[in-house]
Amino acid sequence: MKILALETSARAVSAAVSEDGTILASGYQNTGLTHSCTLMPIVEHILKNTNLTVGDMDAIAVGVGPGSFTGLRIGVAAAKGLAFATDKPTVAVSVLSALARNVAFAGGVIICAMDARRSQIYNALFSAQAGSLTRLTPDRAISLSDLAEELREDPRPKTVLGDGGVLAWRFLQESGISCSLAPPHLLMQNAACVALEAEELAARGQLISLQELSPLYLRPVQAKMLHER
């Protein structure tokens, strides 16, 4: 199965193509330019370099959230457009589930942290064992203090990652909770892991139509206010 995946949940933007568990190509940019300007050129570049087209894909995947309201809307809109143009199904991927794949080899507790501002992070916890991940919590918005209390009595090794990873790691360390920060090349969200997560979801029959594809906002009230501006 070939998957074209998009990831636009935060400041960086990326796209990737996978086939049966192998990443064929990926592109990543973190320069502060708007996703509406950078996403499709990345898609066009990786497809050209692999001699593939969107029509060759079996599905279009996108990280639907949590994350930046504007970023998620751009990614989902792009995925819908690509799916509509080629009559392909889509896959809605939790950005946090995909992110945890970066350090599944580490073992212990994986702490995915995305900066949600207002003294909160978007977070999910996973247990990693022998490269296999088990979800411990739903995707959620949580304060750093509440996260620290939740983890305080857990003796397992802990790894923190995500665009809010440095923020969470520092807070946990200052709160007396030992944890490691993922290395820079594994720290951030990326479309390659979205593609691999999408392959597993598709194999379990979780393909959806473009009409069903929508962003996952963990703060629906603020998202509604943003839409109404």
Order of alpha helices (4+ residues) and beta strands (2+ residues): beta-beta-beta-alpha-beta-alpha-beta-alpha-beta-beta-beta-beta-alpha-beta-alpha-beta-alpha-alpha-alpha
